[in-house]
Amino acid sequence: MTFIPYPEIPYKIVHTGDIVLLLALGALYELAVRLYKHTQERRTAHERKLSVHLATLKYEAAKKRALGPSAFVETAKLERAVLATEKEVTKLAEEREARKARVGKLVRKCNIATNALVLLTYWGVAMVVIDGSRIDDGFEGASDEVISDVERASAFWKGFLFPLSYNGLNYKVSQFGIHQEMRPSCIGALAVFWAAKVTCGEVVDIGLQWFAR
């Protein structure tokens, strides 16, 4: 018994081993990508230290400026130091933004490569296939219209995976290579791989935000 009721899935084919493998690979890949992006996009220790030093210089310059003409020389020195430090901080920020852009391009290329690898490895193989003939007759409605098993299966997946089943292009791409007649009743390898990536990505983001507090 479960706390949240869910419909029974009339499985016809389930490649359990491949599903576990794809989930593990997707999670590990996304974890590696997120951690790599985090280390490359965050401010370095030197940049954080320099920001603190800049704030201290501005504070000291403001104090000296408040003393008036008697502290003109010291104020001028501090203001020059502030300008030099601001210039260095700006330079480091620009370098970080350039680094973020390079990382973004690299990650996009890696995503395309891994998606292509998964797609080609499992070309024509569905991870989960359901039996439309075992789905409840409630899909037929009140009319006498005969609904095929494929239509039953398609309606079941669209309801079970909503709104993912209406994600247009991505959902269709994940079924490339699978026989046309099987597509409405199955889930492809890419969908499993992406599910692991999305879930792991959300968990990592929450973890990084929690540690950053």
N, C-alpha and C positions, 0 to 999 in steps of 0.2 A: 504494500500500500504506500502511496506517495502523497505528500501534502498538496502538490499541484497536479490536478488531473491532466492527462494527455491522451490523445488517441492512439490506439494500437497501430503500429506500423506493420503492414503486411509484407514483410521482407520476402523477396524471391532470391536475390543474390546479395551477399555481404562479404566483401573481401576484408576481413577483420585485420589480418596482418598488415596489409598494405595501408589500411586506414590509420592504424597505430603508427606505422612508419612515417606516413605523410604528416600526421599531427605532430610527431616529435621533430621532424625536420623543419616544418613550418615554424614551430615555436622556437627552436634553437636558432634558426636563421634570423627571425625577427628580433630575438634577444641580442644577437651579435650586432645586427644593424643599428638597433636603438642605442646600445651602449657605445658603439663606435661614433655615432652621430653626436651623442652627448659629450664624449670626451673631446671631439673636434670643435664643437660649436660653443661650448661654455667658455667663459673668461678664464685665462690662465692665472696661475698664482701671482706671476709678475704683474699682470694687468690689474688684479684686485689690489695688490700692494701699492701699485702706482696710483690708483684711484683714491685710496686712503691718504697717501702722501699729498695728493693734490688738494684734498679737502682740508688737510692740516695747514698747507701753505696758504690757502685762501683765508682761513680763519686768522692765521698770524698776520697776513697782509691787512686784513680788515682792522685788527687791533692796532697795528702801527699807524694806519691811516687815520684812525680816530684821535691819535695823539697830536695831529696837526703838523705844521712845518718843521717842528723840532726833530721829527723822526723821518724826514723826507728821504735821506739816503737809505736807511734800512727799508723803508716802504718801497722805494724803487727797486732795490735788490730782490725783495720778496715778490714784487709784481713781475719782474723778469723771470724769476724762477717759476711763477705760476704759468706764464705764457709758454715757457719751454716744456713744462710738465704737461700742459694741455695739448701741446703739439704732439708729444710722444703718446699720450693716451688716445688721441684721434688716429694716429698712425696704427696703433695696435688694434683699434676697433675696426679700421678699414681692412687690415690683414685678416681679422676674424671673419668679417663678412665675405671676403674673397674665399677664405677657407670653407665657409659654409656652402658657398656656391659650388665649389669643387666637390665637396662631399655629396651634395644633392645630385649632381650629375653622375657621380660614381654609383650611388645607391640606385638611381633609376636604371642604369645599365645592368647592374647586378640583378635587379628585380626582373627585368626583361629576360636575362639569361636563365635565371632559375625557373621562371614561368615556362619558358620554352623547353627547358630540360624536363620538367615534370610532365608537360603536355606530350612531348615526344616519347618519354619513357612509358607512359600509360595511354598511348594513342589507341583509341578504340576500346578501352577497358573502362567499364562503369564500376565505381566503388560500391554503390548501393543501387539495387533495382527492386522496385516493389511490384507486387502482383495486383493489377487493377481488378481482377475478377473477385478478389477477396475484400474489396472495399465496400462499405455499407451502401445499400440501395438509396440512401438519403440523397445521393448526388443526382438521382434521376428526377427528383421533384415530383410534382403532381401530374405531369403530362405522361403520355404513353410513348414518348420519344425514346428510342433505344440508344443508350450511350455505350460506346465501346469501352473495352478495358483500358485502352491507351488514354482515352478522354477522362476516365475515372482517375487513373494514376496522375495525369497532369493536374486535374482539379485538386487532388489530395496534396500534391507537393506545393502547389501555389498557395493553398491555405496553410499548410504546415510551416512553410518557409517564409511566409509574408512578413515584411516587405522585400526580403532578399530575392524572392522569385521574380520580382518586377524590376530588378536592377538592370534591365535591358542588356546592353552589350556584354558586360562582365559575366552575367549568368549564361549567356549563349556561348561566349568564348570558352568557358569552363567545360563545355560539352563537345568541343571540337574533336573530330575523329570517331565519336560514338555513332553507331548506326542511327539513321534518321528516325526510324520507328521506335527506337529505345529511348531517345532523348527525353520525351515527356515523363517517363517513369523512372528516371535515374538521376544520380548525382555523380559528376565527374571528379577526377583526381584533383584538378585545380581548385575546385570548390572546397574540398577537404583541406588542402594546403593553405588556401586563403583564410579559411575559418581559424586555423591555428595561428596564423600570422596576426590576424585582427585581434583575437583574444589575448595573445601574448603581448602585443603592442599596447593594448589598453592597460594591462596589468603593470607593465614596465613604466608607462607614463605616470600611473598613480604612485608607484614606488618612488620614482625620481622626484615627483612633486612633494611627497611626504618627507623624503630625506633632505630636500632643499629648504624646508621650513626652519 
